[in-house]
């Protein structure tokens, strides 16, 4: 009987105890852990040992990444000319990205705290430079990278390895999907999270096919109803002419029906965007980001939407925008662990408002 193969990727020296505990946990779940130090890797004599580890990832079903406070051994193919070379762990992560297998990412809570401080300082520096120098939108990414390098040269990293670990975390932050990062202080945090996530994954697998079938039927039914409605409108808006073989169609009435349908779709799109701002959903859990202490009336909403356009322009180099910036000046409470909203979500709402 086939069982899930779980590839464990992390630095070994500093996380040895956690890796050992994680192996016992995976064994206890009835799954197969894949870990280099336990002889689970087939070392092809024609390949470097680091590449042999990467070759096990396509044979695995789940990828678990644990990031501590060490960057780990450098990948043997890296060039000395590269300012920020890949580690073996980062190479394994890139391979998992390439394959698109489900990933569970764990980050030492204290490293996360330092990284959040670093990212806030970097974004604030770039925001000030944009405001002061009125930088044009062209070549934004190249200029942002240059400013990041200048910032890193003067930034006081708590540990030397953090310069490279933050480079790794920057890559994780750019992911559009399967990008949930779970903070941990001990193995118990990892165990509890994996137990819940895998239970949710199992439940989702049981129900997904059934739900997909139902959704497809419902979607097809809606499309057929809409086609039938448009055909009926087309027939009702037509009038017979003197020539029985010809008829005249009232285009104005007919197109208004399409405008209503487009309006309904736009309303649904806005609902989805607002939900993405208010709630955090990584596919496994849904958590509220923010709760307001005052009702948003028409005036407040209009004022906020106009301020949103300025915010989008100011943070156009950011992947995420803190909720405290989005609703600055409004009365609310928020949850810090899910406080960043994707820039793309706010940009879509701004485009609709424009």
C-alpha positions, 0 to 999 in steps of 0.5 A: 500500500502506498503511503505519503512521502514527506520530504524534510528540508532544513539546516541540520546542525542547529535543528537536529533535535527538531528533525529527530522529533519530527521523524518520530511524529511522521512515523507515528502518523503512518507516513514515510519521512525523507531525511538525508541523515537517516539514509532515506536518500538514494545517492547516485554515484554519478551525481553530487550528494546535494543534487541527490537530495534534490532528486528525492523531492519529485518522488515525495508528496509533501515538502516541509521546510523549517527555517531557523537562525542558520542559513546552512551549507552553500550550494556547491554550484554557487559562484563566488561572484554571487553576492547572495548565494543559494544554500542547499536548503534554498535549492531544495525549496526552489525544486519544490516550487518548480514541481508545485508540490504542497509545502508547509513552511515553518519559521523560528518565531524570533527570526520572524520578529527580526525579519518583520522589523527589517522589512518595515524599515526597508519599506519605509526607506523606499517609501520616503525615497519615492516621495522625496525623489518622485521616482517614475514607475519605469524600472521600479523593480530594478531600482527597488533592488538597488535601493535594497542592496544599499539599505542592506549595506548599512542595516544592522543585522542581529546575526550575520546569517540573517543577511542570507536568511532574509534573502531566503524569506524574501523569496517566500514572501513573493509567492502568490499561492501556498505561501503560509508561514507558521511561526514556531518556538518548539517542536510542539508548535510544529507538531500541532500545526502539521496535525491540524493541517494534514487533518484539514488536507484529508477532509478537503480531499474527501469533499473536494471532488464531490463539491467540484461536481456540484459546483460544475452543475450549478455553474452550468445551470446558471449559464443556461439560465442566462442564455435562455434569459437573453434569448427571451429578451431578444425575442421580446425586443424584436418586432415584425416588419412588413416583410414577414421574413424580417424583424427589428430588434431593440438594441437599447433594451437588449444591451441593458440586459447585458449591462445588468449582468456585468454589474452583478459580476462587478458586485461579486468581484468587489465582495471578493476583494473586500473579503480578502482585505478583511479576512486572511485565507490560506486555503486551510484556515480563514481568520479575520484581519481587522474589526472596526469600532465604527460603522462605515457610512457612505461618507467614510467609505468615499473618503477611504477609497480616495485615500486608497488611490494615494496609498496604492501609488505610495506603496507600488513597490511593496508586495504587501501593505500593513493593515495599519497603513490601509486604515490609518486614522480609523478606529479598529483592532487587528490581528498582528499575525495576519496584518499584511494585505497583498498589494495586488488585492488593493490595486484591483479595488483601486482600479475598479474605483477609478 
